[in-house]
């Protein structure tokens, strides 16, 4: 009786283990991407210079071109990539539901986001500033904290919270895209809008009527490529790619990409010089 029970128990345990094996074997995003033959990237078409449509209607931008470099690393072909245009709110669910393989969409690394998705090391320095009209009376961030000022943010909880803390007297409105924020500024609906530093730099450089306040809310922040948690091999590939891009063999391509959109050199590969024997 005891032996029969043991045999039955072992058979049941084996059946359960076999049932889970396909799920365990499937958890390899890198292998899935390579087998599929192309990369799926979540990005934007409304936030220059990171993702926008050019005069021909083609998707371009820093994040778009960087994604093509990743496709080149994976498949030897920069065109082996499909872009899914996502709103800011849709970025994380799209990763969690495997709608996209990664998100390259000027995504700031924050502690609250790290519990939902993974991030690569930094590929771009950023921070929060405000864009204003060139003839604005606003000169400093402190000038924003007034009942007569309306500030806009994107529909991102961290941005909304920041304005409420830093300028509690100001009026607050939110928009889905930077394009909408820029239109609101030009129409006079808002007097300033919160913007990531590199996006503000680009807007000021390409729009004669816009400038940024030369200050940052709370110091520098970091952009990273986002990916689904739990995908170890995919994480290792993306982390390695970004590290090499910003500090290693492909730094030349990073420099060309940086200068294409910002007209200046990127941060140096190293913050020290290698000592060479004389």
C-alpha positions in Angstrom: 0.0 0.0 0.0 2.8 2.4 0.9 4.8 1.6 -2.3 1.7 2.2 -4.4 1.2 5.6 -2.7 4.8 6.6 -3.3 4.5 5.6 -7.0 1.3 7.6 -7.4 2.9 10.6 -5.6 6.0 10.5 -7.8 3.9 10.3 -10.9 1.8 13.3 -9.9 4.9 15.3 -8.9 6.5 14.5 -12.3 3.4 15.6 -14.2 3.4 19.0 -12.4 7.1 19.5 -13.1 6.6 18.7 -16.8 3.7 21.1 -17.0 5.9 24.0 -15.8 8.9 23.2 -17.9 7.6 25.0 -21.1 7.0 28.2 -19.0 10.5 28.0 -17.5 12.1 27.4 -20.9 10.2 30.3 -22.5 11.6 33.0 -20.1 14.4 34.1 -22.5 13.5 37.4 -24.2 16.9 37.6 -26.0 16.3 34.2 -27.6 12.7 35.2 -28.5 13.9 38.4 -30.2 16.6 36.7 -32.2 14.2 33.9 -33.3 11.6 36.5 -34.4 14.2 38.3 -36.5 13.3 41.9 -35.6 13.2 44.1 -32.5 10.0 45.8 -31.2 10.6 49.2 -29.6 8.1 51.4 -27.7 8.8 55.1 -28.4 7.2 58.4 -29.3 6.6 60.5 -32.4 5.8 63.8 -30.6 8.9 64.6 -28.5 11.8 66.0 -30.5 14.7 65.4 -30.5 14.2 61.9 -29.1 11.2 60.8 -31.2 9.4 62.8 -33.9 8.3 62.9 -37.6 10.6 64.7 -40.0 9.5 66.8 -43.0 9.0 63.6 -45.0 6.9 62.0 -42.3 9.6 59.5 -41.3 10.1 58.6 -37.7 13.4 59.9 -36.5 15.2 61.1 -33.3 17.9 60.2 -30.9 16.0 57.3 -29.3 14.9 56.1 -32.7 18.4 56.1 -34.1 19.8 54.4 -31.0 17.2 51.7 -31.4 18.4 51.1 -34.9 21.9 50.7 -33.5 20.6 48.0 -31.2 19.0 46.2 -34.2 22.3 46.5 -36.0 24.0 44.8 -33.0 21.4 42.0 -32.9 20.8 41.3 -36.6 23.6 43.1 -38.5 20.8 45.2 -40.0 19.5 48.6 -38.6 16.2 48.2 -40.3 15.2 45.1 -38.4 13.1 47.1 -35.9 9.4 47.8 -35.6 8.4 50.9 -33.6 5.2 51.0 -31.5 4.1 54.6 -30.7 3.2 54.8 -27.0 1.8 57.5 -24.7 3.7 58.1 -21.5 1.2 56.2 -19.5 1.3 53.2 -21.8 5.0 52.6 -21.6 5.1 50.3 -18.6 2.0 48.2 -19.4 3.4 47.6 -22.9 6.5 46.1 -21.4 4.7 44.0 -18.8 2.3 42.6 -21.5 5.1 41.9 -24.0 3.7 44.3 -26.5 7.2 45.6 -26.9 10.7 44.3 -26.2 12.0 47.5 -24.8 11.1 51.2 -24.4 13.4 53.9 -25.7 11.3 57.0 -24.9 13.3 59.5 -22.9 12.5 57.5 -19.8 13.9 58.9 -16.5 15.1 56.3 -14.0 13.2 56.7 -10.7 12.9 54.5 -7.6 9.1 54.2 -8.1 9.6 53.0 -11.7 12.2 50.4 -10.8 9.7 48.3 -8.9 7.7 48.0 -12.2 10.3 47.7 -14.9 14.1 47.4 -15.3 16.4 50.0 -16.6 19.8 50.0 -18.3 22.6 52.2 -17.1 22.3 55.8 -18.1 22.6 56.7 -21.7 21.7 60.4 -21.4 22.0 63.0 -18.7 18.8 64.9 -17.9 17.0 66.9 -15.3 13.9 69.0 -15.0 13.7 72.7 -16.0 11.0 74.9 -17.5 10.5 76.4 -21.0 9.2 79.9 -21.2 8.7 82.6 -23.9 11.8 84.6 -24.8 10.2 87.8 -23.6 8.9 86.3 -20.3 9.3 88.1 -17.0 10.1 84.8 -15.4 13.9 84.7 -14.8 14.3 82.0 -12.1 12.5 78.9 -10.9 11.5 80.8 -7.8 9.5 83.2 -10.0 7.1 80.3 -10.9 5.7 80.1 -7.4 3.0 82.7 -8.0 -0.8 82.6 -8.2 -0.5 84.5 -11.5 1.5 81.7 -13.2 0.1 78.6 -14.9 2.6 75.8 -15.4 2.0 72.7 -17.5 3.4 69.2 -17.1 3.1 66.0 -19.1 0.6 63.5 -17.7 3.3 61.9 -15.6 2.7 61.6 -11.9 6.3 62.5 -10.9 6.2 65.7 -12.9 2.8 66.7 -11.4 4.1 66.0 -7.9 7.3 68.0 -8.5 5.4 71.2 -9.6 3.0 70.9 -6.6 6.0 70.7 -4.2 8.2 73.3 -5.9 5.5 75.9 -6.9 2.5 75.3 -4.7 1.0 78.7 -5.4 1.0 78.3 -9.2 -1.9 76.9 -11.3 -1.3 73.5 -12.9 -2.5 71.9 -16.1 -1.2 68.7 -17.8 -0.9 67.6 -21.5 -0.1 64.3 -23.2 2.7 65.6 -25.4 5.5 68.2 -25.5 4.0 69.5 -28.7 0.7 70.3 -26.9 2.7 72.0 -24.1 4.5 74.2 -26.7 1.2 75.3 -28.3 -0.2 76.1 -24.9 2.8 78.3 -24.2 2.6 80.2 -27.5 -1.2 80.7 -27.1 -0.7 82.2 -23.6 -2.7 79.5 -21.9 0.4 78.7 -19.8 3.3 80.9 -18.8 5.8 78.0 -18.5 6.0 74.2 -18.9 8.0 71.7 -17.1 10.4 69.9 -19.5 13.4 67.5 -19.5 16.6 69.5 -19.9 17.7 68.0 -23.3 14.2 68.5 -24.7 14.2 72.1 -23.5 17.7 72.7 -25.0 16.4 71.4 -28.4 13.3 73.5 -28.3 15.3 76.7 -27.4 17.7 75.9 -30.2 15.0 75.4 -32.9 12.4 77.9 -31.8 13.2 81.6 -31.8 10.4 82.5 -29.4 11.3 79.9 -26.7 14.0 79.7 -24.1 14.7 77.7 -20.9 15.3 78.9 -17.4 19.0 78.2 -16.6 18.3 76.1 -13.5 17.3 72.5 -12.6 14.7 71.3 -10.2 16.5 68.9 -7.8 19.7 68.3 -9.8 20.5 65.9 -12.6 18.6 62.7 -13.5 19.2 59.8 -15.9 17.6 58.4 -19.0 17.7 54.6 -19.4 16.3 52.0 -21.8 13.4 50.2 -20.0 12.8 46.4 -20.2 10.6 43.8 -18.5 11.7 42.6 -15.1 12.9 39.0 -14.9 14.5 38.7 -18.3 18.1 38.1 -17.3 19.7 37.5 -20.7 17.9 40.5 -22.2 19.0 42.7 -19.4 22.6 41.6 -19.8 22.5 42.4 -23.5 20.9 45.8 -23.1 23.1 46.8 -20.2 26.2 45.7 -22.1 25.1 47.6 -25.2 24.5 50.9 -23.4 27.7 50.6 -21.4 29.7 50.0 -24.6 27.8 52.7 -26.5 28.6 55.4 -23.9 32.1 54.3 -22.8 33.5 51.7 -25.2 33.9 50.4 -28.7 30.8 52.1 -30.2 31.4 55.5 -28.5 32.2 56.9 -32.0 28.7 56.1 -33.1 27.3 57.6 -29.8 29.3 60.8 -30.5 27.9 61.0 -34.1 24.4 60.5 -32.8 24.8 63.1 -30.0 26.2 65.7 -32.4 23.5 65.1 -35.0 20.7 66.2 -32.6 22.5 68.5 -30.1 25.4 69.9 -32.1 27.8 69.3 -29.2 30.0 66.4 -28.0 28.6 63.9 -25.5 30.2 63.5 -22.1 33.7 61.9 -22.3 34.2 58.2 -22.3 36.1 58.4 -19.0 36.5 61.0 -16.3 40.2 60.2 -16.1 43.2 59.9 -18.4 45.0 56.6 -18.9 48.6 56.8 -17.9 50.9 55.7 -20.7 54.6 54.8 -20.0 56.9 57.3 -21.6 
